Amino acid sequence: MAKRAWHRTIHRGRTEYADMVEIARLYFDHEIPQQEISGRLNIPQATVSRLLQRAKEEGIVRYIISPPPLSRLQVDTLAKLKGKGVQDVRVVPRGVGENADKNVKNLGDVGAEYLWEVLSQHPGDQLTIGMACGDSLVSLVIRFATYLEQEPAALRELQRKEITLYPLNLFWGPKLEYGANFYPAVLVIAAATLLIKLGCKVSAYAPQPPLSFYSESEAGKKREREQQIADYARYLEEAKEADVFLVGIGMGIQDPKYRRLLETLNGKRHLSSREVVGELNYQPFDGNGQFLTLPRLLAVTADELTVLAKTRKRIIAVAGGDKKVPAITALLRRTSLPFNVLITDETVAEGILEVK
């Protein structure tokens, strides 16, 4: 019965676009072989093949290549981290061969799908997301927008919600450089722009601390500075009420961009390679996973995230690559972690399992 319903002859009056859509649906959605489509529609198989190829060229058919999670390694890593408060883990394949530099993209792909899982389960029409920054989070945001473009049902569901985005860190440098990490406020604006273009209802906070905050101020401006800090503290209290948090784990002063930022935030203190092995939301930590206090860092702190990770909120950390292994394994020396979901790759997962 179903076959008879599909069977017809393509008529000359129909547009090729309509034919391409129908053939693409038969081939990709219903997994019907080209030869059978040819028989059902009474056209040569060569025409079916040609129209499928044109459907790809015209963007009617798009592919999403999503690296599969590595199930066994994922299970073992979660078991290792569960005692430290981690509720879920995703592990993607490490890049090899020509894909050796694709870890960030793989993490973005899997992170985007995981983020959708979390958002789709969130009740109500209001949704708030707190965001740090980093290359992996930039990739996640871009891939999330692509995922929504190619999943109309998911997009329609998200369009029904009112989304509010918060940067989790108020540092904003005076200069954006090609190839440098986005600051959190800039990433929030970029994410809001992508979602608004897709028809989502989005509000985004992006307060910019005055650059004078990072330099010595005159004594007469002390009261003004104190008022500004109080205003930012109130904002950060709001940010901590977010439903979902996205953070990255950086490799600390091994990254020259972070070394420069650390100097801005706290002078040249804490620049010993033995003292700083990583950072989370720009807050540095040492080889024992202990976070260092930076007086000029206006951010939701690691200690605050650790408390939030013990609630029903999702604190999603994204990090991968061999250069991140020392940082992530250092965090394992903590009793509790400042995240409860980890999206990572084989290299880091194997490093976690080697920690005694």
C-alpha positions in Angstrom: 0.0 0.0 0.0 2.8 2.4 0.9 4.6 1.6 -2.3 1.5 2.4 -4.4 1.1 5.7 -2.6 4.7 6.7 -3.5 4.5 5.5 -7.1 3.9 8.1 -9.8 5.5 9.5 -13.0 7.4 12.8 -12.8 5.5 15.2 -15.0 7.1 17.8 -17.2 5.0 20.5 -15.6 6.6 20.0 -12.2 9.8 21.9 -11.3 13.1 20.1 -10.9 13.3 21.5 -7.4 10.1 19.7 -6.4 11.5 16.5 -8.0 14.8 16.9 -6.1 13.0 17.3 -2.8 10.8 14.2 -3.4 13.7 12.1 -4.5 16.0 13.3 -1.7 13.3 12.4 0.9 12.8 8.9 -0.6 16.5 8.3 -0.7 17.7 9.8 2.6 14.6 9.8 4.9 13.1 6.5 3.7 16.4 4.8 2.7 14.9 3.6 -0.6 17.6 2.6 -3.1 18.1 4.6 -6.3 17.0 1.7 -8.5 13.7 1.4 -6.6 13.1 5.1 -6.8 13.6 4.9 -10.5 11.0 2.2 -10.8 8.5 4.0 -8.5 8.7 7.3 -10.3 9.1 5.8 -13.8 12.3 7.7 -14.6 15.9 6.5 -15.5 18.2 5.8 -12.6 20.7 8.2 -14.1 18.1 11.0 -13.6 17.7 10.0 -10.0 21.4 10.1 -9.5 21.7 13.4 -11.3 18.9 15.0 -9.2 20.4 13.7 -5.9 23.8 15.2 -6.8 22.1 18.5 -7.8 20.2 18.5 -4.5 23.5 18.4 -2.6 24.9 21.2 -4.8 21.8 23.4 -4.2 21.9 22.9 -0.4 18.6 20.9 -0.4 20.5 18.0 1.1 23.2 18.7 3.8 25.3 16.3 5.7 26.2 16.5 9.4 29.2 14.4 10.2 29.0 13.8 14.0 31.8 11.8 15.5 30.3 9.0 17.6 31.0 8.9 21.4 33.5 6.2 22.4 31.2 4.2 24.6 33.6 2.1 26.7 36.0 5.0 27.3 33.1 7.2 28.1 31.7 4.8 30.7 35.1 4.3 32.4 35.7 8.1 32.5 32.4 8.7 34.0 33.0 6.0 36.7 36.3 7.7 37.5 34.8 11.1 37.9 31.4 10.3 39.5 32.8 10.5 43.0 33.8 14.1 42.3 30.3 15.1 41.3 30.3 14.6 37.5 27.0 13.4 36.2 27.7 12.9 32.5 30.6 12.5 30.2 31.0 12.6 26.4 34.2 11.4 24.7 34.9 12.0 21.0 37.7 10.4 18.9 41.0 12.1 18.9 41.9 13.6 15.5 44.3 11.5 13.4 45.9 11.9 10.0 44.4 14.8 8.2 42.0 15.4 11.0 44.7 15.8 13.7 43.8 19.4 14.2 40.0 18.8 14.2 39.6 18.1 17.9 38.0 21.5 18.5 35.5 20.9 15.7 34.7 17.4 17.0 34.1 18.8 20.5 31.9 21.5 19.1 29.8 18.9 17.2 29.2 16.7 20.2 28.9 19.6 22.6 26.2 21.1 20.4 24.2 17.9 20.3 24.5 17.5 24.1 23.5 21.1 24.7 20.4 20.5 22.7 19.6 17.4 24.8 19.8 19.6 27.9 17.8 22.5 26.5 15.1 20.2 25.1 14.5 18.7 28.6 14.3 22.1 30.3 10.7 22.9 31.4 8.9 26.1 30.9 9.3 29.0 28.4 12.2 30.8 30.1 15.8 29.6 29.6 19.1 31.2 30.8 22.6 30.2 29.8 25.8 31.4 31.4 28.9 31.4 29.1 32.7 31.6 29.6 34.8 31.4 26.5 37.5 29.6 24.6 38.1 28.0 21.2 36.0 24.9 22.0 33.0 27.0 23.2 33.3 29.1 20.0 33.1 25.9 18.0 30.2 24.6 20.1 28.2 27.8 19.6 28.7 27.8 15.8 27.9 24.1 15.5 24.8 24.5 17.7 23.5 27.1 15.2 24.2 24.7 12.3 22.5 21.9 14.2 19.3 24.0 14.6 19.4 25.0 10.9 19.4 21.4 9.9 16.9 20.2 12.6 13.7 22.2 12.0 11.8 20.5 14.8 14.5 21.4 17.3 14.6 25.0 16.0 10.8 25.4 16.3 10.9 24.1 19.9 13.7 26.5 20.9 11.8 29.4 19.2 9.0 29.0 21.7 11.4 29.8 24.6 12.7 33.2 25.8 16.5 32.8 26.1 18.8 35.0 28.2 22.5 34.8 27.8 25.0 35.9 30.5 28.8 36.2 30.2 30.3 34.5 33.3 33.4 36.8 33.2 33.4 40.6 32.7 37.0 40.9 31.5 37.0 42.8 28.2 40.4 43.6 26.7 40.9 46.8 24.6 41.7 44.8 21.5 40.3 41.8 19.6 42.9 40.0 17.5 42.5 37.5 14.7 42.9 34.0 16.0 42.6 35.0 19.6 39.9 33.7 22.0 36.7 35.7 22.2 36.1 37.4 25.5 33.0 36.0 27.2 30.9 39.1 26.5 31.9 39.0 22.8 31.0 35.3 22.6 27.6 36.0 24.2 26.9 38.7 21.6 28.0 36.3 18.8 25.8 33.5 20.1 22.8 35.9 20.5 23.3 37.1 16.9 23.3 33.6 15.5 20.2 32.6 17.4 18.3 35.8 16.5 19.1 35.2 12.8 17.3 31.8 13.3 14.2 33.5 14.7 14.9 32.8 18.4 13.8 35.2 21.1 17.1 36.1 22.8 18.3 38.7 25.3 22.0 39.0 26.0 23.9 40.8 28.8 27.3 42.1 27.9 28.4 44.7 30.5 31.8 46.2 29.8 33.9 47.1 32.8 35.8 50.4 32.2 39.4 49.7 31.2 40.5 52.0 34.1 39.3 49.1 36.4 42.5 47.2 35.4 44.9 50.1 36.1 45.7 52.1 39.2 43.1 54.8 39.8 43.5 58.1 41.5 42.5 58.2 45.1 39.6 60.5 44.3 38.0 57.9 42.2 38.1 55.2 44.8 34.4 55.6 45.7 33.4 55.4 42.0 35.4 52.2 41.6 33.8 50.7 44.7 30.3 51.5 43.3 31.2 49.9 39.9 32.5 46.8 41.6 29.2 46.6 43.6 27.2 46.9 40.4 29.2 44.1 38.7 28.8 41.9 41.8 25.0 42.2 41.5 25.2 41.3 37.9 27.2 38.2 38.6 24.7 37.1 41.3 22.1 37.2 38.5 24.4 35.2 36.2 24.7 32.5 38.9 21.0 31.9 38.6 21.4 30.5 35.0 20.0 27.1 34.2 22.9 25.9 32.1 26.6 27.0 32.2 29.2 26.5 29.5 32.9 26.7 30.5 36.2 25.8 29.0 39.4 24.5 30.6 42.5 26.3 29.4 46.1 25.3 29.7 47.1 28.3 31.7 50.3 30.3 31.1 51.4 27.7 28.4 49.0 29.8 26.3 50.7 33.1 25.5 47.3 34.8 25.2 46.4 33.8 28.7 49.8 34.8 30.0 49.2 38.4 28.7 45.7 38.4 30.2 47.0 37.2 33.6 49.5 40.1 33.6 46.7 42.5 33.0 44.6 41.0 35.8 47.3 40.6 38.4 50.6 42.0 37.3 53.4 39.5 36.9 52.5 37.5 40.0 51.5 33.8 39.4 53.6 33.5 36.2 55.6 30.6 37.5 55.0 27.6 35.3 54.9 25.5 38.5 52.2 27.6 40.0 49.8 27.9 37.1 49.0 24.8 35.1 45.5 25.8 33.8 42.6 28.2 34.0 38.8 28.0 34.1 36.8 31.2 33.3 40.1 33.0 33.4 40.8 32.0 37.0 44.2 30.2 37.3 44.8 27.0 39.2 48.0 25.3 40.3 49.2 21.7 40.0 47.0 20.7 43.0 43.9 22.0 41.4 43.7 25.0 43.8 42.4 28.2 42.3 44.3 31.4 42.8 42.5 34.6 43.8 42.9 37.5 41.3 41.6 40.8 42.9 40.8 42.2 39.4 38.9 39.2 38.1 35.2 40.0 37.9 33.7 36.6 37.3 31.7 33.7 38.7 34.5 32.0 40.5 35.5 28.3 40.4 34.4 27.9 44.1 30.9 29.2 43.1 30.7 26.9 40.1 31.7 24.0 42.4 28.7 24.8 44.6 26.4 25.1 41.6 27.7 21.8 40.2 26.2 20.1 43.2 22.7 21.3 42.3 20.4 20.3 39.4 22.0 22.9 37.1 24.2 21.7 34.3 27.8 23.0 34.4 29.2 21.8 31.1 33.0 21.9 30.7 34.4 21.4 27.2 38.1 20.6 26.7 40.4 18.3 24.7 43.8 17.8 23.3 47.1 16.6 24.8 48.0 20.1 25.9 45.0 20.1 28.2 45.9 16.9 30.0 48.1 18.5 32.8 45.4 21.0 33.6 42.5 18.6 33.7 44.4 16.0 35.7 45.4 18.7 38.2 41.7 19.4 38.8 41.2 15.8 39.7 43.2 16.5 42.9 40.2 18.5 44.1 37.5 16.9 46.2 34.8 18.3 44.0 35.0 19.7 40.5 33.6 23.1 39.2 31.5 21.3 36.6 29.2 18.3 36.5 29.4 17.4 32.7 32.6 16.9 30.8 32.8 16.8 27.0 36.3 15.8 26.0 38.4 13.5 23.7 40.2 10.2 23.9 43.5 11.8 24.8 42.2 13.6 27.9 39.9 10.6 28.9 43.0 8.3 28.8 44.9 10.8 30.9 42.1 10.9 33.5 42.1 7.1 33.7 45.8 7.1 34.4 45.5 9.3 37.5 45.9 7.2 40.6 
